[in-house]
Amino acid sequence: MSTGDGTLRLRVSDDGRGGAHIAEGGGLSGLVQRARTVDGELTLHSPDGGPTTVNVRLSLHA
């Protein structure tokens, strides 16, 4: 969703078992690095037992 301030915010969640983490060399780590290259941010919340939520913030002006 574009927030009107030049920022795109995206939230993806599931109803899985949780326990996901950002590990060096893993797929989520690669996504974090890609978001950072355009001054963006990717955060992960995935407690054991779920659910998992990934939030992405990207500047539309990058």
C-alpha atoms as an extended CHARMM CRD file, in Angstrom:
* protein
*
        62  EXT
         1         1  MET       CA              0.0000000000        0.0000000000        0.0000000000  PROA      1               0.0000000000
         2         2  SER       CA              1.3250000000        3.4350000000       -0.8870000000  PROA      2               0.0000000000
         3         3  THR       CA              1.0070000000        5.7690000000        2.0890000000  PROA      3               0.0000000000
         4         4  GLY       CA              0.9440000000        9.0540000000        0.1880000000  PROA      4               0.0000000000
         5         5  ASP       CA              4.3440000000       10.0100000000        1.5920000000  PROA      5               0.0000000000
         6         6  GLY       CA              6.3670000000        8.3610000000       -1.1580000000  PROA      6               0.0000000000
         7         7  THR       CA              6.6080000000        5.0740000000        0.7220000000  PROA      7               0.0000000000
         8         8  LEU       CA              5.3370000000        1.6450000000       -0.2250000000  PROA      8               0.0000000000
         9         9  ARG       CA              4.4920000000       -0.5590000000        2.7400000000  PROA      9               0.0000000000
        10        10  LEU       CA              3.7850000000       -4.2470000000        2.3450000000  PROA      10              0.0000000000
        11        11  ARG       CA              2.7890000000       -6.8110000000        4.9660000000  PROA      11              0.0000000000
        12        12  VAL       CA              2.7160000000      -10.5370000000        4.2780000000  PROA      12              0.0000000000
        13        13  SER       CA              1.6030000000      -13.0100000000        6.9090000000  PROA      13              0.0000000000
        14        14  ASP       CA              0.6930000000      -16.6540000000        7.1700000000  PROA      14              0.0000000000
        15        15  ASP       CA             -0.8920000000      -19.0150000000        9.6460000000  PROA      15              0.0000000000
        16        16  GLY       CA              2.0610000000      -21.4100000000        9.7690000000  PROA      16              0.0000000000
        17        17  ARG       CA              4.0400000000      -22.7410000000       12.7090000000  PROA      17              0.0000000000
        18        18  GLY       CA              6.4190000000      -19.7610000000       12.9920000000  PROA      18              0.0000000000
        19        19  GLY       CA             10.0770000000      -19.9710000000       13.8750000000  PROA      19              0.0000000000
        20        20  ALA       CA             11.3540000000      -18.2970000000       10.7020000000  PROA      20              0.0000000000
        21        21  HSD       CA             14.5180000000      -16.2360000000       11.0870000000  PROA      21              0.0000000000
        22        22  ILE       CA             16.8640000000      -14.1580000000        8.9810000000  PROA      22              0.0000000000
        23        23  ALA       CA             20.0340000000      -16.2240000000        8.6380000000  PROA      23              0.0000000000
        24        24  GLU       CA             23.2150000000      -15.1650000000        6.8660000000  PROA      24              0.0000000000
        25        25  GLY       CA             23.1230000000      -16.5900000000        3.3510000000  PROA      25              0.0000000000
        26        26  GLY       CA             19.4420000000      -17.4820000000        3.5510000000  PROA      26              0.0000000000
        27        27  GLY       CA             16.6350000000      -16.2950000000        1.3160000000  PROA      27              0.0000000000
        28        28  LEU       CA             15.2400000000      -13.7660000000        3.8050000000  PROA      28              0.0000000000
        29        29  SER       CA             18.7160000000      -12.3190000000        4.2900000000  PROA      29              0.0000000000
        30        30  GLY       CA             18.9070000000      -11.7060000000        0.5430000000  PROA      30              0.0000000000
        31        31  LEU       CA             15.5800000000       -9.8840000000        0.6280000000  PROA      31              0.0000000000
        32        32  VAL       CA             16.7790000000       -7.7110000000        3.5240000000  PROA      32              0.0000000000
        33        33  GLN       CA             19.8830000000       -6.7790000000        1.5310000000  PROA      33              0.0000000000
        34        34  ARG       CA             17.8230000000       -5.9350000000       -1.5620000000  PROA      34              0.0000000000
        35        35  ALA       CA             15.4950000000       -3.6970000000        0.4380000000  PROA      35              0.0000000000
        36        36  ARG       CA             18.4720000000       -1.8840000000        1.9600000000  PROA      36              0.0000000000
        37        37  THR       CA             19.9530000000       -1.0930000000       -1.4590000000  PROA      37              0.0000000000
        38        38  VAL       CA             17.0100000000        1.2580000000       -2.0700000000  PROA      38              0.0000000000
        39        39  ASP       CA             16.9570000000        2.6760000000        1.4870000000  PROA      39              0.0000000000
        40        40  GLY       CA             14.1980000000        0.2470000000        2.4110000000  PROA      40              0.0000000000
        41        41  GLU       CA             13.6520000000       -2.0860000000        5.3020000000  PROA      41              0.0000000000
        42        42  LEU       CA             12.4090000000       -5.6460000000        5.8000000000  PROA      42              0.0000000000
        43        43  THR       CA             11.4450000000       -6.8660000000        9.2610000000  PROA      43              0.0000000000
        44        44  LEU       CA             10.3170000000      -10.2960000000       10.3690000000  PROA      44              0.0000000000
        45        45  HSD       CA              8.1750000000      -11.3760000000       13.3120000000  PROA      45              0.0000000000
        46        46  SER       CA              7.8450000000      -15.1570000000       13.5840000000  PROA      46              0.0000000000
        47        47  PRO       CA              7.3990000000      -16.5050000000       17.1030000000  PROA      47              0.0000000000
        48        48  ASP       CA              7.3490000000      -20.2500000000       17.6750000000  PROA      48              0.0000000000
        49        49  GLY       CA              3.7870000000      -21.3870000000       17.1140000000  PROA      49              0.0000000000
        50        50  GLY       CA              3.1840000000      -18.6590000000       14.5210000000  PROA      50              0.0000000000
        51        51  PRO       CA              2.0300000000      -16.7010000000       12.7950000000  PROA      51              0.0000000000
        52        52  THR       CA              4.8360000000      -15.2380000000       10.6870000000  PROA      52              0.0000000000
        53        53  THR       CA              4.6520000000      -11.6390000000        9.4950000000  PROA      53              0.0000000000
        54        54  VAL       CA              7.0660000000       -9.8970000000        7.1320000000  PROA      54              0.0000000000
        55        55  ASN       CA              6.8960000000       -6.0920000000        6.8100000000  PROA      55              0.0000000000
        56        56  VAL       CA              8.5940000000       -4.2810000000        3.9330000000  PROA      56              0.0000000000
        57        57  ARG       CA              9.0350000000       -0.5300000000        3.5830000000  PROA      57              0.0000000000
        58        58  LEU       CA             10.3680000000        0.8610000000        0.2900000000  PROA      58              0.0000000000
        59        59  SER       CA             10.8120000000        4.4170000000       -0.8990000000  PROA      59              0.0000000000
        60        60  LEU       CA              9.0680000000        5.0870000000       -4.1880000000  PROA      60              0.0000000000
        61        61  HSD       CA             11.7500000000        7.6680000000       -4.9670000000  PROA      61              0.0000000000
        62        62  ALA       CA             14.7530000000        5.3210000000       -4.9010000000  PROA      62              0.0000000000
